[in-house]
């Protein structure tokens, strides 16, 4: 019998009951296939539960399976698997909720974040995607129990067309001296939100301007009644569905927008990356998603979860002619249709809506307070791109590229969703994101600037992973 250490991780802000049921079914399936399973029987969500889970590694070595029962930050991954001498099999589930509801689990995104953290720390991961009861998944588990883990898809190495070097040099020169405003620190366990300021400055000439959460909250509190009222009137004129939300939250959202806009203008910021939780919903009582959307509609790229490399990628793409962009998670895979679903909580510019006139404003999908957008994203040809650390070259960056078509579809998940049929096989692409240690955030753009991005990467010594 194969010895298996199974750790089921989750986060309380998701559908915990469903996560618990899926994790139990995963354990039952492993046992039915002949595995000896050890590990916590309940979900691992709190620091003390992570410490208890770590004790299961004191026994004989076995196949390590982290069941991503729901999304979780990467703190458990780093606590449990940093320095592990064998790959971790990350098991992600499909999304069970109805169309238009929130992401119940966000399991695949959790596996993506775990993969980034583990690979960045020098480890290895493999991806298993699907639900207990699926024959193909069961066959993959049988193979894994026999010592044949799912393969890590090879990173692409085909050289694709490049753009005009003079045009790209001019765009890069235009980035030098620009600044990204940062609010707060990286959220705990969000390894993609960590960054190397010296590297960003050396490669792009882009600097960062830091503001603490406390300083921003002070600025929000100091927004005058006239300024707050003017923003509230302008926002409601552009987004009439604000009238249907809690007036106090909408008014506070107007103050958040005004404070961010004023800070951005005063500091001559070219982009903003904001630590959007937990302090905004838990201390201030509002979510900043729609405020970030307002700034994006006004031409300032905005990134949530204080993702600096994400904001930098947006600036680079837009400097090369991409137009407005959006920072997204890869949250769902339909391999049969070759479709990935890209999503985030609701901070997309209304200009990026499938129908800007119907860019509904609502409450945040998990926090259930305002204000966040709730509309599908624009259809048509798209690209995905992302600057991130290069594990093979410490102190260097690499660039992810992919392309596809955003399809007409209902808003699958509350927030902003795009159903993207990729130009490359979707299953190995998603597997490559996870096993290659790429961040769970990518930048979605509706203008194909990949040739120029490749040239920029060549000029800066950045490796291109071109799917």
TAZIGI-V153400 format. One line per field, one symbol per residue. phi: phi as a letter, one per 30 degrees, with the letter a starting at -180 (. if undefined). psi: psi as a letter, one per 40 degrees, with the letter a starting at -180 (. if undefined). Layout:
BEGIN
phi=???
psi=???
END
This chain:
BEGIN
phi=.ddbcccccabddcddddeddddddddddddddjdccbkddcdcbceddddddddddddddbdcbcdddbeaddeddddccdidcadcdccccddcddejddddchdddddddeeedddddjcbbbcbbkcejdeddddddeddddjcdeddedddbddceccdddddedddddddjdbcdccicdeeicddddacdddddddcicccccbdeddddddddcddedddddddddddddbededcceedddddedddedddddddddchdcabbcddaddeddcdiacdedddddddddjcebbdhhdddddddddddddcjdidbbdbcccabcdddhccccaadkcdeddcdebedcddcbcddcdibdbbdbaddecjdbbcbadadcddbeibcbbcbablbdcdadddbekbbbdcdddcedddddddedddidddcbccbcbdceeddddededcicdcccd
psi=ihhhhhhhiiheeagdddddddddddddddddeeihhiihdiihdidddddddddeeeaiiihhhhhgdaiiieddddddeheieiihhhhiiiheiiheiihddfddddddddddddddeeaiiihhhiihehdddddddddddeegiiihhihiehhiiiihdddddddddddheiihhhhaihihegdeeiihdddddddeehiihhhidddddddddehiddddddddddddddgdeddeihddddddddddddddddddddefieihhhgeieddddddfiiedddddddddeehhhhiffgddddddddddddeeeaiihhiiheihgddefhihhiidfeihddeidgdefghhaiidddfiihiigiiiiiahiihihhiihdegheiiihhhiiahhihiihdihbhihhhhieihddddddddddefiiehihhiehgfddddddddddefhihgh.
END
